[in-house]
Amino acid sequence: MKRIVPILLTALVLCAALPIGALAENGGQAAPAINAPMLNILEEREAYTVCELSFFPRNGLNIYAELYLPNEGGPAYPTVLLAHGFAGTLRNMEPYAQALAENGFAACVFDFCGGSNDSRSDGDTRQMSVLTEVGDMGFVLDSLLASDLVDKDRLYLMGESQGGLVAALLAAQRAEDVRALVLLYPALAIPENARAQYADAASVPETAYVFGTAVGRVYYTDVLELDAYAEIAAFTGPVLLIHGSADIIVPLSCSQRAAEVYADAELTVLDGAGHGFYDEACASAASEVVAFLREAR
């Protein structure tokens, strides 16, 4: 099966370059390869193959991504797009991508533009905000939807912490494209925290620091008027929330409130787990995610 993988990945290279509907608008001919991802196979394991991709969504910025593709199944796979948290990278989501790929799901992880000082994507942390990240994730979503490798009826979003807020907002905007949503300790209180810190946009400094990472004015001004819980309620599909009982960064109450807002939600609380899951907590969360998405598909 591994010999077929490069051929399938080539299909992603060709398809992800196209805007939605491009083939139909061009009489079935491929549009010019603007925003075409570049392919490099990183690793081949017994259950899946990992390759790297690059997307160019705006102002020439590069989004670095990795695709975990099962070695069995297809030709179109149920696919999960995963978003890391504030000042993180795609490595934060790697254990979940591995578990998903081992269970028949394609999984795409990526670094947000300006997402951290360690990001392999372009951009400065001082130009990043929740809304710029929604745009980045939306572009990757569109690229996946343009690929024949992705089962368009079984595409899922997943995010942790700030990436959870980003995934939740995108799912609400793109409810017709997203079958189900997984949120790990989602930082849904970011807008409320911003309003508590700054009375209005004029009071926001040019540069501030969040957990030691420099952010610009846009980080706060983009969310000052955002009602996160009202926005995310537009997504009515199945939602799984997983939160640690000992999280002191994003309180459990954020996920409890979200579970009440969503039309179809379940909340799993990991006793004693903090912000970010490691070792047994990570393994438990991954198992919960796989079981939930199996049911959702």
C-alpha positions in Angstrom: 0.0 0.0 0.0 2.9 2.4 0.7 3.8 2.5 -3.0 0.5 4.1 -3.8 0.9 6.9 -1.3 3.1 9.2 -3.4 0.6 9.0 -6.2 -2.3 9.9 -3.9 -0.3 12.7 -2.4 0.4 14.1 -5.9 -3.4 14.4 -6.2 -3.4 16.6 -3.1 -0.6 18.8 -4.6 -2.7 19.3 -7.7 -6.1 19.7 -6.1 -5.1 21.9 -3.1 -3.8 24.5 -5.6 -7.3 25.2 -6.8 -10.0 27.4 -5.3 -13.3 25.7 -4.7 -15.1 25.2 -8.0 -12.1 25.9 -10.0 -12.3 22.8 -12.1 -15.9 23.4 -13.0 -15.3 27.0 -13.9 -12.4 26.1 -16.1 -14.2 23.4 -18.1 -12.6 20.6 -16.2 -9.1 21.9 -16.7 -6.8 22.6 -13.8 -6.4 26.3 -12.9 -3.0 27.9 -12.6 -1.0 26.5 -9.6 -1.4 29.5 -7.4 -1.0 28.6 -3.7 0.2 25.1 -4.7 1.5 23.1 -1.7 4.9 21.5 -2.0 5.3 17.9 -1.1 8.0 16.0 0.8 7.4 12.6 2.4 8.8 12.8 6.0 8.1 9.4 7.4 6.6 6.0 6.5 5.2 3.9 9.3 3.3 0.7 9.3 -0.1 2.3 9.6 0.4 5.7 8.0 2.7 8.0 6.0 3.6 11.6 7.0 4.3 14.3 4.4 4.8 18.0 4.6 2.9 20.6 2.7 3.1 24.3 2.2 0.2 26.7 1.6 0.3 30.4 0.6 -3.0 32.0 1.8 -2.2 35.7 2.0 0.5 38.3 1.3 2.9 35.6 0.3 2.9 34.0 3.7 3.6 30.3 3.9 1.6 27.9 6.1 3.7 24.8 7.0 1.6 21.7 7.4 2.0 17.9 7.8 -0.5 15.3 6.6 -0.9 11.9 8.2 -2.3 9.6 5.6 -3.4 6.1 6.5 -1.7 3.4 4.4 -5.0 1.5 4.1 -8.4 2.7 3.0 -9.3 5.5 0.6 -9.2 6.7 -2.0 -11.0 9.4 0.0 -10.5 9.5 3.7 -12.4 10.8 6.7 -10.2 13.8 7.5 -9.5 15.8 10.7 -7.9 19.3 10.6 -6.2 20.1 13.9 -5.3 23.5 15.4 -2.6 24.1 18.0 -2.9 26.6 20.9 -1.3 29.9 21.6 2.5 30.0 21.2 2.4 26.4 20.2 3.2 24.4 17.0 1.7 21.5 15.2 3.8 19.3 17.5 1.2 19.9 20.2 -1.3 18.0 18.1 1.0 15.3 16.8 -0.1 12.6 19.3 -3.7 13.0 18.2 -2.8 13.0 14.5 -0.9 9.7 15.1 -3.8 8.1 16.9 -6.3 9.3 14.2 -4.1 8.0 11.3 -3.7 4.6 13.1 -7.5 4.4 13.1 -8.2 5.2 9.5 -8.5 9.0 9.6 -6.3 11.4 7.6 -5.1 14.1 9.9 -3.7 17.5 8.9 -1.7 19.5 11.4 -0.2 22.9 10.7 1.5 26.0 12.2 -0.5 29.2 12.3 1.1 32.2 10.6 2.8 34.1 13.5 1.5 31.4 15.8 4.7 31.2 17.9 8.4 32.0 17.9 9.0 28.4 17.0 6.5 28.3 14.1 7.6 26.9 10.7 5.0 29.0 9.1 5.7 32.6 8.2 4.6 35.7 10.1 5.2 37.6 13.3 3.5 36.9 16.5 2.7 40.6 16.7 0.5 40.3 13.6 -1.4 37.2 14.8 -4.9 37.2 16.3 -7.7 34.8 16.8 -9.3 36.0 13.6 -6.1 35.8 11.5 -5.9 32.2 12.7 -9.5 31.6 11.7 -8.5 32.8 8.2 -5.4 30.5 8.1 -7.4 27.5 9.2 -10.1 28.3 6.7 -7.6 28.4 3.9 -6.2 25.0 4.8 -9.8 23.7 5.1 -10.6 24.9 1.6 -7.4 23.2 0.3 -8.3 19.9 1.8 -11.9 20.1 0.5 -10.4 20.7 -3.0 -8.5 17.4 -2.8 -9.9 14.0 -3.9 -8.1 12.5 -0.9 -10.7 14.0 1.4 -14.2 12.6 2.0 -16.1 15.8 1.8 -18.9 14.4 3.9 -16.6 13.3 6.7 -14.4 16.3 7.5 -13.9 17.3 11.1 -12.2 20.1 13.0 -10.3 19.8 16.2 -8.4 22.4 18.3 -6.7 23.0 21.6 -6.8 26.1 23.9 -6.7 29.2 21.6 -6.8 26.8 18.6 -10.1 25.4 20.2 -11.6 28.9 20.0 -10.4 29.2 16.4 -11.8 25.8 15.4 -15.1 26.6 17.1 -15.5 29.9 15.3 -14.6 28.3 11.9 -17.0 25.5 12.5 -19.8 28.0 13.1 -18.9 29.8 9.9 -18.5 26.7 7.8 -21.1 24.4 9.4 -22.1 23.0 6.0 -18.5 21.6 5.5 -17.8 20.4 9.0 -19.4 17.1 10.2 -18.2 17.2 13.8 -16.0 19.3 16.2 -13.6 18.4 18.9 -12.4 21.0 21.4 -9.7 20.4 24.0 -9.8 22.9 26.9 -10.9 25.6 24.4 -10.0 29.2 25.4 -13.4 30.6 24.8 -12.9 33.3 27.4 -10.2 35.2 25.4 -12.6 37.9 24.3 -14.0 38.4 27.8 -10.4 38.5 29.2 -9.5 41.1 26.6 -12.4 43.3 27.6 -11.5 43.0 31.2 -8.0 44.2 30.4 -8.7 47.0 28.0 -11.8 49.2 28.0 -11.6 50.0 24.3 -9.3 49.7 21.3 -7.7 53.1 22.0 -6.3 51.7 25.3 -4.6 48.7 23.7 -0.8 49.2 23.4 1.1 48.5 20.2 2.9 45.5 21.8 1.9 43.4 24.8 3.1 40.1 26.2 1.0 37.0 26.8 2.9 34.3 28.7 6.1 35.8 27.5 5.1 36.0 23.8 4.9 39.4 22.1 1.5 40.2 20.6 0.4 43.3 18.7 -2.7 45.5 19.0 -4.6 43.4 16.6 -4.5 40.4 19.0 -6.8 42.4 21.4 -8.7 44.7 19.0 -9.9 41.8 16.9 -11.8 40.2 19.8 -12.9 43.2 21.9 -16.4 43.0 20.4 -16.5 39.3 19.9 -19.2 37.3 21.7 -17.6 33.9 21.4 -20.4 31.8 22.9 -23.0 33.5 20.7 -20.9 32.9 17.6 -20.1 29.2 18.2 -23.7 28.3 18.8 -24.3 28.5 15.0 -22.6 25.1 14.7 -25.3 22.5 15.4 -23.4 19.3 14.6 -21.9 16.9 17.2 -19.3 18.5 19.5 -16.9 16.7 22.0 -15.3 18.9 24.7 -12.5 17.5 26.8 -11.2 19.5 29.7 -9.0 18.9 32.7 -10.4 19.4 36.2 -7.1 21.1 37.3 -6.8 23.5 34.4 -5.7 26.9 35.9 -5.1 28.6 32.5 -8.6 28.0 30.9 -11.1 27.1 33.6 -13.4 24.1 33.2 -16.3 26.5 33.3 -15.5 27.5 29.7 -16.2 24.0 28.4 -19.2 23.6 30.8 -20.7 26.8 29.4 -20.0 25.7 25.8 -21.7 22.4 26.4 -24.8 24.3 27.4 -24.6 26.5 24.3 -24.2 23.8 21.7 -27.2 21.9 20.4 -25.4 18.5 20.5 -22.4 18.4 22.8 -20.8 16.0 25.3 -18.2 17.0 27.9 -15.5 14.7 29.2 -13.6 15.9 32.3 -10.2 14.4 32.9 -9.7 14.3 36.7 -6.5 16.0 37.8 -5.4 17.0 34.3 -4.2 20.6 33.7 -3.9 22.8 30.7 -2.4 20.5 28.0 -2.7 16.8 28.2 0.4 14.6 28.7 1.1 10.9 29.2 -2.0 9.1 30.5 -4.2 12.1 30.0 -3.1 12.5 26.4 -3.7 8.8 25.7 -7.2 9.0 27.3 -8.1 12.1 25.3 -6.9 10.5 22.1 -9.0 7.5 22.7 -12.0 9.6 23.4 -11.5 11.6 20.2 -11.2 8.5 18.1 -14.3 6.9 19.6 -16.3 10.1 19.2 -15.3 10.6 15.5 -15.9 6.9 14.7 -19.5 7.4 16.0 -19.8 10.8 14.2 -18.8 9.3 10.8 
